[in-house]
Amino acid sequence: MDREELLETLDELQHDLGKHLLMPVALLPQTASHVDLRDAVSRGLRQVAAWRAFGQGPGRSLAGDQAFAVVDARVAAAAQWGMAVHLDRSRVQADFAAVGEAICAWRRQVIGD
């Protein structure tokens, strides 16, 4: 995967994971019920499929890259909320936001910023 392809892929991942992973939880009203929060977490976590597809496909060659490992760890931490019995909204949001932040950091690294 060349630099331009990686940047394009990171942009797509930022959209799918950085935005749509967090959005369902972030848009919930503060008075949302536990059921609503669980539903929002589930909807957001559907976006993890984009990361898995990347990691099993074009990203396989990057699996040894430190930035790949950081994003992978952040995605794994976020995915744990799908199995959690008790949801802490602020921690969920922090873990979901960390995925987007890691992707942005990787992109900055690739462009040399």
Phi and psi in degrees as a GROMACS rama.xvg file:
@    title "Ramachandran Plot"
@    xaxis  label "Phi"
@    yaxis  label "Psi"
@TYPE xy
-82.8217  174.323  ASP-2
-58.1214  -46.1358  ARG-3
-64.4658  -40.7908  GLU-4
-63.8842  -41.6595  GLU-5
-63.8856  -43.9428  LEU-6
-61.4627  -41.8702  LEU-7
-63.3866  -42.373  GLU-8
-65.5991  -41.7879  THR-9
-64  -36.3799  LEU-10
-62.0916  -42.7638  ASP-11
-65.3135  -42.9917  GLU-12
-65.3957  -37.1798  LEU-13
-62.4637  -38.8393  GLN-14
-67.3258  -51.1186  HIS-15
-69.701  -47.6513  ASP-16
-93.2063  -47.5074  LEU-17
-64.8434  -32.8647  GLY-18
-101.124  -56.6399  LYS-19
-80.788  -14.3634  HIS-20
-70.9933  -46.1681  LEU-21
-81.326  -33.7004  LEU-22
-53.3968  -47.1309  MET-23
-59.447  -35.1867  PRO-24
-78.6396  -43.3011  VAL-25
-63.5515  -30.308  ALA-26
-86.1542  -5.47255  LEU-27
-66.7549  141.601  LEU-28
-66.457  154.423  PRO-29
-60.1329  -22.0539  GLN-30
-92.2661  10.523  THR-31
-59.9698  145.121  ALA-32
-77.3671  167.378  SER-33
-60.6155  -37.827  HIS-34
-64.3345  -42.5171  VAL-35
-64.0691  -41.0496  ASP-36
-63.7236  -44.8835  LEU-37
-61.0467  -41.7294  ARG-38
-63.2207  -42.7538  ASP-39
-63.9021  -40.2912  ALA-40
-61.8177  -45.6344  VAL-41
-61.6415  -43.2329  SER-42
-63.2557  -43.1277  ARG-43
-63.8971  -42.1995  GLY-44
-67.9333  -14.4742  LEU-45
-60.9176  -24.3483  ARG-46
-71.4846  -17.3055  GLN-47
-60.6736  -22.998  VAL-48
-57.8739  -33.6152  ALA-49
-63.7062  -40.4472  ALA-50
-68.43  -43.257  TRP-51
-61.7355  -42.1501  ARG-52
-62.989  -41.0693  ALA-53
-64.4933  -47.4959  PHE-54
-65.4934  -30.156  GLY-55
-90.9121  -12.0744  GLN-56
-113.824  -111.827  GLY-57
-63.8597  -24.4731  PRO-58
-81.4863  -6.83906  GLY-59
-54.1171  -38.639  ARG-60
-70.5746  -14.2031  SER-61
-100.53  1.70012  LEU-62
-57.6807  -25.4329  ALA-63
-85.9366  -6.75953  GLY-64
-72.1264  137.092  ASP-65
-60.0705  -41.5587  GLN-66
-66.1821  -38.0943  ALA-67
-59.3439  -45.3937  PHE-68
-62.2382  -38.5823  ALA-69
-65.1657  -47.6431  VAL-70
-61.7822  -43.8623  VAL-71
-59.0256  -41.5472  ASP-72
-66.2827  -39.4146  ALA-73
-66.7642  -40.1324  ARG-74
-64.085  -42.5494  VAL-75
-61.7154  -41.8084  ALA-76
-63.8673  -41.868  ALA-77
-64.922  -41.3109  ALA-78
-63.8109  -26.5454  ALA-79
-60.7685  -26.6036  GLN-80
-66.7536  -20.2584  TRP-81
-68.4214  -21.1592  GLY-82
-109.331  -1.37479  MET-83
-70.3353  140.066  ALA-84
-76.6496  -45.0946  VAL-85
-111.627  127.417  HIS-86
-102.335  130.58  LEU-87
-108.386  106.206  ASP-88
-53.7443  -44.5501  ARG-89
-65.9561  -36.8682  SER-90
-71.8884  -37.7636  ARG-91
-59.565  -50.2784  VAL-92
-59.8398  -41.5848  GLN-93
-63.4651  -44.0095  ALA-94
-67.2596  -39.3249  ASP-95
-68.213  -41.8327  PHE-96
-65.3202  -33.469  ALA-97
-61.6357  -28.7652  ALA-98
-64.1639  -50.8366  VAL-99
-61.8262  -39.235  GLY-100
-63.9893  -39.3904  GLU-101
-67.7722  -38.2571  ALA-102
-65.7345  -42.8509  ILE-103
-61.8325  -41.4799  CYS-104
-63.2222  -40.7448  ALA-105
-63.0952  -43.9002  TRP-106
-61.6081  -43.2317  ARG-107
-60.6419  -38.4944  ARG-108
-63.9239  -43.1292  GLN-109
-65.5007  -39.1472  VAL-110
-84.1141  -5.78555  ILE-111
81.9737  26.3708  GLY-112
